[in-house]
């Protein structure tokens, strides 16, 4: 999650060395054939030629070097105005394209481990593969520290047998002793664990925790690339999708550390040695939860270097064992993935595969087995996918249906009845020229955060639902995530006193209402990561405001057209207030790590955004929304039209399943 893996041009010294060697060779050959009188002339021309070529190469590199502008927010002390922007902004279209599926090997698994942990030979696959008779052995995979793995001595198996470990290497040979299969297999060994410890049971007061994260995913990218997943979360799981969830640091470690500890990275708050860090999964484990960490790409893991596995079920040895079977990752693989990301060479097997499956699927398989195996036992699960998003923003769409289907399985199987699900990320893309656009520089600061709670929690504790709805449009951070998990750990769902707006803490449970007065300063977000907009009051009589107000009322009436004959047609009564909303940011060239001539070509067009609060008639309903204004005939809503006063009995003709319309309807 932390390392930067950018596909760039070769270092200058390599190019210059190659030019020097080539020219030296040519010079040597020429000197063998020339007289001294001509040698001087050729030498001069050769020097000029080398200088010209060097200049062209240097300019080409500096021109094509990626442009990564850094901005700082000049107004981190003011109460945060959560940014609103167009997810489908056409400025960003050139960064997105439809990803062609990646190809893996097509051979079938000759063995499998069933849901009970029994290892079987797959006779059907052997017959289909034309292997005849095969003999198989397995070896347990053992982790030593956090950086070394071994495969124990191979054991013959002919009959199905239980595997008393999570990961094994299986090797099979045919009658001629030729190896026909060498693969890794996983399951979740519950028998051995139950012999060692007691595990609690879920209840309405004690919830399991499922954390599912993907590296480098802003909310904007998630909305555009995981459309099916986000649609399912909103429409079927009634998820809370936070629009003001903000990163607090640059890369993964300092963003994820607050999630799991509430501590600020690289400060004296954090004890020395990763084994001594108080990760919250330790607290869950001590209270009867079984814990699990499923993550790909060990080299990118934010938390690594443990002397012993940090959780009971730990996927890291599985991925480390892959390198004992296939060649380790290389710079060539990175370059190849870059090419495939651009939809070239798609007929070749992708480096993102291990054998016959994309690597991220192993992460999801292990998580699903964990959740299924432990049934109604208390579970703390942390799943994290790195590789498909760390350097690329389009490949992740290949996982859209898989992630959606996993969440659907959780719901359909009843696994969410007594569990909290959080789908989240650490930060937006760190190495994308998208951040040089007006929308990208803001949206990249806003990682994904969605929460799903059981219905019984929302009905028994209505203040939690009410506060979460408000917090969707409040400034929130990874520190708040941690405080929320503490409430789950302690089964603390009780309503608490309102937070004093003059003494706002760094971390606030999302079950509480986050004060509207919260600023980046009080949330401990630096000026480089603060996404908040600034605003300036403008007159309600401004011609732009009048045009926008009539546009908003027209949009409300269009919504009501969906349920004809039941609601009064609304008209504009008064404009309560209006303000110009803008990103008060300036470029911080001193903080930029790269220089490119193209930096001078980038122009960031700041769009005109205006927030309007108005009242309609009849009924006196009050609404507020933000729009993008480009002219009287070119106005675009940025988000929902929010009602700011109670509708009471005005919408009594609207059925429960149509409750969305209650915000706007004055029943006839």
SULGIDA-V601586 format. One record per residue. SS is DSSP state (@ for helix, = for strand, . for the rest). PHI is phi in whole degrees, -180 to 180 (* if undefined). Layout:
[[SS:PHI] [SS:PHI]]
//
This chain:
[[.:*] [.:-100] [.:-66] [.:-100] [.:-123] [.:-106] [.:-79] [.:-127] [.:-74] [.:-64] [.:-58] [@:-60] [@:-65] [@:-67] [@:-63] [@:-65] [@:-63] [@:-64] [@:-63] [@:-63] [@:-66] [@:-63] [@:-67] [@:-64] [@:-64] [@:-61] [@:-62] [@:-61] [@:-65] [@:-66] [@:-66] [@:-72] [@:-112] [.:-104] [.:-83] [@:-62] [@:-64] [@:-89] [@:-63] [@:-62] [@:-66] [@:-64] [@:-61] [@:-62] [@:-64] [@:-65] [@:-62] [@:-62] [@:-63] [@:-62] [@:-64] [@:-65] [@:-62] [@:-61] [@:-63] [@:-64] [@:-64] [@:-62] [@:-63] [@:-61] [@:-66] [@:-67] [@:-75] [@:-90] [.:-62] [.:-57] [.:-100] [.:-123] [.:-76] [.:-117] [=:-122] [=:-128] [=:-86] [.:-85] [.:-136] [.:-88] [.:-92] [.:-79] [.:-53] [.:-73] [=:-100] [.:-66] [.:-62] [.:-122] [.:-149] [.:-84] [.:-56] [.:-97] [.:-51] [@:-64] [@:-57] [@:-95] [@:-57] [@:-71] [@:-90] [.:-118] [.:-153] [.:-73] [.:-87] [.:-73] [.:-56] [.:-87] [=:-102] [.:-115] [.:-60] [.:-110] [.:-70] [.:-93] [.:-71] [.:-85] [=:-137] [=:-155] [=:-111] [.:-80] [.:-68] [.:-96] [.:84] [=:-94] [=:-85] [=:-123] [=:-85] [.:-91] [@:-62] [@:-64] [@:-67] [@:-63] [@:-66] [@:-65] [@:-81] [.:70] [.:-87] [.:71] [.:-91] [=:-128] [=:-119] [=:-122] [=:-134] [=:-132] [=:-131] [=:-72] [=:-96] [=:-123] [=:-95] [=:-117] [.:67] [.:-127] [.:-126] [=:-136] [=:-135] [=:-133] [=:-108] [.:-69] [.:-52] [.:-74] [=:-117] [=:-67] [=:-145] [.:-121] [.:-103] [.:-55] [=:-148] [=:-75] [.:-102] [.:-92] [.:-155] [.:-82] [=:-134] [=:-138] [=:-101] [=:-114] [=:-125] [=:-128] [=:-128] [=:-90] [.:-63] [.:-89] [.:63] [.:-86] [=:-69] [=:-115] [=:-158] [=:-151] [=:-147] [=:-106] [=:-135] [=:-134] [.:-158] [.:-117] [.:-80] [@:-83] [@:-61] [@:-64] [@:-70] [@:-66] [@:-74] [@:-102] [.:-154] [.:-98] [.:-118] [.:-73] [=:-119] [.:-62] [.:-154] [.:-67] [.:-97] [.:-126] [.:-98] [=:-73] [=:-127] [=:-116] [=:-107] [=:-125] [=:-125] [=:-130] [.:-64] [.:60] [.:-113] [=:-73] [@:-62] [@:-60] [@:-64] [@:-62] [@:-63] [@:-87] [@:-105] [.:-120] [@:-64] [@:-67] [@:-64] [@:-66] [@:-63] [@:-66] [@:-60] [@:-73] [@:-85] [.:-106] [.:-108] [.:52] [.:-74] [=:-93] [=:-109] [.:-77] [.:-95] [.:-113] [=:-72] [=:-125] [.:-72] [.:-116] [.:-157] [.:-82] [.:-107] [@:-72] [@:-56] [@:-72] [@:-92] [@:-84] [@:-58] [@:-61] [@:-61] [@:-101] [@:-134] [.:77] [.:-101] [.:-92] [.:-63] [.:61] [.:-129] [.:-72] [.:-64] [.:-94] [.:-67] [.:-72] [.:85] [@:-65] [@:-68] [@:-94] [.:-73] [.:-82] [.:-63] [@:-67] [@:-65] [@:-66] [@:-67] [@:-63] [@:-61] [@:-70] [.:-103] [.:95] [.:-86] [=:-96] [=:-112] [=:-155] [=:-135] [=:-119] [=:-146] [.:-94] [.:51] [@:-54] [@:-67] [@:-100] [.:-58] [.:-69] [.:-109] [.:-150] [.:102] [.:-69] [.:-80] [.:-141] [.:-52] [.:-75] [.:-135] [.:-68] [=:-115] [=:-131] [.:-77] [@:-49] [@:-60] [@:-63] [@:-72] [@:-69] [@:-69] [@:-56] [@:-73] [@:-85] [@:-107] [.:-120] [.:-64] [.:-61] [.:-58] [.:-141] [@:-62] [@:-65] [@:-62] [@:-62] [@:-65] [@:-66] [@:-66] [@:-60] [@:-66] [@:-68] [@:-60] [.:-89] [.:68] [.:-112] [.:55] [.:-76] [.:-83] [.:-92] [=:-64] [.:-81] [.:-64] [.:-83] [=:-101] [=:-122] [.:66] [.:-99] [=:-151] [=:-64] [@:-63] [@:-64] [@:-70] [@:-64] [@:-61] [@:-71] [@:-62] [@:-65] [@:-63] [@:-63] [@:-61] [@:-61] [@:-63] [@:-69] [@:-65] [@:-89] [.:49] [.:-89] [=:-68] [.:-67] [=:-132] [=:-121] [=:-120] [=:-121] [=:-112] [=:-143] [=:-110] [.:-105] [@:-63] [@:-76] [@:-127] [@:-59] [.:-116] [.:-138] [.:-111] [.:-104] [@:-63] [@:-60] [@:-64] [@:-68] [@:-99] [@:-58] [@:-66] [@:-65] [@:-67] [@:-57] [@:-67] [@:-66] [@:-63] [@:-65] [@:-62] [@:-58] [@:-71] [@:-64] [.:-89] [.:79] [.:-71] [.:-98] [.:-62] [.:-134] [=:-152] [=:-104] [=:-112] [=:-127] [=:-109] [=:-152] [.:-142] [.:-97] [.:-165] [.:-82] [.:-64] [.:-94] [.:-128] [.:-141] [@:-69] [@:-57] [@:-68] [@:-91] [.:-100] [@:-61] [@:-77] [@:-64] [@:-67] [@:-88] [@:-64] [.:-68] [.:-86] [.:-116] [=:-70] [.:-68] [=:-151] [=:-131] [=:-129] [=:-123] [.:-121] [.:-63] [@:-60] [@:-67] [@:-68] [@:-67] [@:-80] [@:-77] [.:-128] [@:-60] [@:-65] [@:-67] [@:-61] [@:-62] [@:-70] [@:-64] [@:-62] [@:-69] [@:-71] [.:-55] [.:-110] [.:-116] [.:-70] [=:-138] [=:-145] [@:-62] [@:-64] [@:-70] [@:-55] [@:-61] [@:-63] [@:-66] [@:-65] [@:-63] [@:-64] [@:-64] [@:-56] [.:-94] [.:51] [.:-100] [.:-109] [.:-68] [.:-72] [.:-117] [.:-60] [.:-60] [.:-76] [.:-65] [.:-65] [.:-94] [.:-143] [.:-80] [.:-73] [.:-66] [.:-115] [.:-133] [.:-59] [.:-70] [.:-77] [.:-100] [.:-77] [.:-77] [.:-60] [.:-64] [.:-80] [.:-64] [.:-116] [.:-62] [.:-63] [.:-71] [.:-88] [.:62] [.:-111] [.:-74] [.:-62] [.:-78] [.:-117] [.:-79] [.:-94] [.:-66] [=:-84] [=:-107] [=:-146] [=:-133] [=:-65] [.:-129] [.:-67] [.:-61] [.:-89] [.:-55] [@:-61] [@:-66] [@:-64] [@:-63] [@:-64] [@:-66] [@:-61] [@:-65] [@:-63] [@:-64] [@:-63] [@:-61] [@:-66] [@:-63] [@:-65] [@:-65] [@:-61] [@:-71] [@:-63] [@:-68] [@:-126] [.:-61] [.:84] [.:-111] [=:-124] [.:-71] [.:-77] [.:-95] [=:-131] [=:-72] [=:-98] [=:-141] [=:-96] [=:-75] [=:-166] [=:-152] [=:-150] [=:-84] [=:-111] [=:-150] [.:-86] [.:-87] [=:-119] [=:-134] [=:-73] [.:-113] [@:-66] [@:-66] [@:-90] [.:-84] [.:-91] [.:-126] [.:-121] [.:-144] [@:-59] [@:-68] [@:-57] [@:-75] [@:-92] [.:-76] [.:-122] [.:-97] [.:-89] [.:-79] [.:-82] [.:-85] [=:-117] [=:-130] [=:-98] [=:-128] [=:-114] [=:-144] [=:-125] [=:-110] [=:-136] [.:-76] [.:104] [.:70] [.:-68] [=:-113] [=:-132] [=:-147] [=:-161] [=:-116] [=:-127] [=:-100] [=:-112] [.:-125] [.:146] [.:-59] [.:-106] [.:-139] [=:-121] [=:-132] [=:-68] [.:-113] [.:103] [.:-82] [.:-91] [=:-93] [=:-86] [.:-113] [.:-126] [.:-75] [.:-93] [@:53] [@:-90] [@:-62] [@:-112] [.:-68] [.:-84] [.:-93] [.:-69] [@:-59] [@:-71] [@:-111] [@:-58] [@:-54] [@:-75] [@:-62] [@:-65] [.:-117] [.:-90] [.:-111] [=:-63] [.:-75]]
//
